[in-house]
Amino acid sequence: MVTLDPGVAEKAKPGITFVLERASLEVAKVGKKYQLLNSDDHPNFLRKHGRDPAEYRPDIVHQAMLAVLDSPLNKAGRLKALYVSTEKGVLIQVNPHVRLPRTFKRFSGIMLQLLQKLSISATGSREKLLRVIKKPVTRHLPVNSRKIGLSYSSPKLKNIRDYVDDYSDDVDLVFVVGAMAHGKIDQEYTDDFIAVSGYQLSAACCIGRICNALELKWKIL
């Protein structure tokens, strides 16, 4: 069950937006049931249909979403929005107040329900916690925001603490992070494209670095 997190404060200014790109969230009928495809449970099914099982890693976006939602940054009310764009072109809006399931199995069940019903509401409420929305993601981002893409392959290696400190609090920052096993994000709508480490990091680790830098900037303990 997906629930509201009572520990999350109301939205405050300034804030930040995250976009998780190329997430592996795809539903298919395996046997008699519809399931969220993943490399551990469906390798034979994927190979049979000419797919590479290594590309089906919904656990990556699960970990990335938890990294955003569990952060002190979000609990302090500084997360303006979280969007997930899937490899198949589905755009999902995530309520910053949602408390996601901690286990991957339960997360898979929630994502399956979301992709079939297009929205999930809080228990006993009409508030939408997760919902499929119209593309592109740029139509939902703050006007005149600074959109920053992250990739290990970027030649612009930045100290993320110094990088966020260079922006005034009047600028809305949007960080675009890849949530896939291999490859890199599309740079088309980003204003800058940086690396935050000389090492390849997981999406969750990159998000942790960004959140920590902003928590230090805004003195969130």
C-alpha positions in Angstrom: 0.0 0.0 0.0 1.2 3.5 -0.8 0.6 6.0 2.0 1.1 9.7 2.8 4.2 10.3 4.9 3.1 12.3 7.9 6.7 13.4 8.6 6.9 15.5 5.4 6.4 19.2 6.0 4.5 21.6 3.7 6.2 22.9 0.6 8.7 25.7 1.1 10.8 28.1 -1.0 13.4 27.6 -2.4 13.1 24.1 -3.7 14.2 21.5 -6.2 12.8 19.2 -8.8 14.0 15.8 -9.9 13.4 14.0 -13.2 14.3 10.3 -13.4 14.8 9.5 -17.1 14.6 6.2 -19.0 13.2 4.2 -16.1 12.5 0.5 -16.8 8.8 0.2 -15.9 7.1 -2.0 -18.4 4.1 -4.3 -17.9 3.5 -7.5 -19.9 1.3 -10.6 -19.6 3.6 -13.4 -18.4 1.6 -16.7 -18.3 -1.8 -15.8 -17.0 -0.9 -12.6 -15.1 0.3 -9.1 -15.9 3.6 -8.4 -14.3 6.2 -5.6 -14.1 9.1 -7.0 -16.1 12.5 -7.4 -14.4 15.7 -9.3 -15.2 15.5 -11.5 -12.1 12.0 -12.9 -12.6 11.5 -12.8 -16.3 14.9 -13.6 -18.1 13.4 -16.4 -20.3 10.3 -14.4 -21.2 12.5 -11.4 -22.2 14.9 -13.5 -24.3 11.9 -15.3 -26.0 10.7 -11.9 -27.1 14.1 -10.7 -28.3 14.8 -8.4 -25.3 18.0 -8.1 -23.3 17.2 -9.0 -19.7 20.0 -6.7 -18.5 18.0 -3.7 -19.6 15.0 -4.5 -17.4 16.0 -3.1 -14.0 13.0 -1.4 -12.3 15.0 -1.8 -9.0 17.1 1.1 -10.2 14.2 3.6 -10.3 12.9 2.1 -7.0 16.2 2.9 -5.2 16.4 6.3 -6.9 12.8 7.3 -5.9 13.5 6.2 -2.3 16.7 8.3 -2.3 14.7 11.4 -3.2 11.7 10.8 -1.0 13.6 9.7 2.1 16.0 12.6 2.0 16.0 15.3 4.7 15.6 17.7 1.8 12.1 16.3 1.1 11.2 15.9 4.7 12.0 19.7 5.1 9.5 20.4 2.4 12.0 21.5 -0.2 11.2 18.9 -3.0 8.9 20.8 -5.4 8.3 17.8 -7.7 9.5 14.4 -8.7 8.8 13.0 -12.2 9.6 9.6 -13.6 9.9 9.2 -17.4 9.9 5.5 -18.6 11.8 4.0 -21.4 8.4 3.4 -23.1 7.6 7.1 -22.9 5.2 7.1 -20.0 5.5 10.1 -17.7 4.7 9.7 -14.0 4.2 12.5 -11.4 5.1 11.5 -7.8 3.6 13.4 -4.9 6.5 14.4 -2.5 4.4 13.3 0.4 4.1 9.7 -0.7 5.7 6.9 1.3 6.7 4.2 -1.2 6.9 0.5 -0.3 10.4 -0.4 0.9 10.5 -3.9 -0.7 10.9 -4.3 -4.4 8.1 -6.9 -4.6 5.6 -4.5 -3.1 7.0 -1.6 -5.2 6.4 -3.7 -8.4 2.8 -4.3 -7.4 2.2 -0.6 -6.9 3.8 0.3 -10.3 1.8 -2.5 -12.0 -1.4 -1.0 -10.5 -0.3 2.6 -11.5 0.4 1.7 -15.1 -2.9 -0.1 -15.5 -5.1 2.4 -13.6 -3.1 5.6 -14.4 -3.3 6.9 -10.8 -3.1 5.9 -7.2 -4.8 7.8 -4.4 -4.1 8.0 -0.7 -6.0 5.6 1.5 -9.3 7.3 2.5 -8.5 10.4 0.4 -8.8 11.6 -3.1 -5.3 13.0 -3.1 -3.3 11.5 -6.0 0.0 10.1 -4.8 1.1 8.7 -8.1 -0.4 9.5 -11.5 0.4 9.3 -15.2 0.4 12.7 -16.8 0.8 14.2 -20.3 4.2 14.5 -21.9 6.6 16.2 -22.3 8.0 16.7 -18.9 9.1 20.3 -19.8 5.5 21.4 -19.7 5.4 20.6 -16.0 8.7 22.2 -15.0 9.0 25.6 -13.4 9.2 28.5 -15.9 12.8 29.7 -16.5 14.2 26.9 -14.4 17.8 25.7 -14.8 17.7 22.1 -16.0 20.9 20.1 -15.2 21.6 16.6 -16.7 23.9 14.2 -15.0 26.2 11.7 -16.6 29.5 10.0 -15.8 30.4 10.6 -19.5 30.2 14.4 -19.3 33.6 16.2 -19.6 32.4 18.8 -17.0 33.3 17.2 -13.7 31.9 19.4 -10.9 32.1 19.6 -7.1 28.3 19.4 -6.6 28.5 21.5 -3.3 30.3 24.3 -5.1 28.0 24.0 -8.1 24.7 24.4 -6.2 26.2 27.2 -4.1 26.9 29.2 -7.3 23.1 29.5 -7.9 21.0 32.0 -6.1 17.8 30.8 -4.3 15.8 32.7 -6.9 16.7 30.0 -9.5 14.6 26.9 -9.7 17.0 23.9 -10.2 15.9 20.8 -12.0 18.2 17.8 -11.9 17.8 15.1 -14.6 19.1 11.7 -13.6 19.2 8.5 -15.6 17.4 5.6 -14.0 18.5 2.9 -16.4 21.1 0.1 -16.3 23.2 1.3 -19.4 23.4 4.3 -21.7 22.9 8.0 -21.0 20.0 10.4 -20.9 18.9 12.6 -23.7 20.4 16.0 -23.4 17.8 17.7 -25.6 16.0 19.8 -22.9 18.9 20.2 -20.4 20.7 23.6 -20.0 23.9 22.0 -18.6 25.3 18.5 -18.5 27.7 17.6 -15.7 29.4 14.7 -13.8 29.4 14.8 -10.0 32.2 12.2 -9.6 35.1 10.7 -11.5 33.6 7.3 -10.8 30.5 5.7 -12.2 27.8 6.1 -9.5 24.3 4.6 -9.2 21.3 6.9 -9.7 20.6 6.7 -6.0 24.1 7.7 -5.1 24.1 10.7 -7.4 20.8 11.8 -5.9 22.2 11.5 -2.4 25.1 13.7 -3.4 22.8 16.4 -4.8 20.4 16.3 -1.8 23.3 16.5 0.6 24.8 19.5 -1.1 21.5 21.4 -1.0 20.9 20.3 2.6 24.2 21.9 3.5 23.5 25.0 1.5 20.0 25.4 3.1 21.2 24.3 6.6 18.9 21.3 6.7 20.1 18.9 9.4 
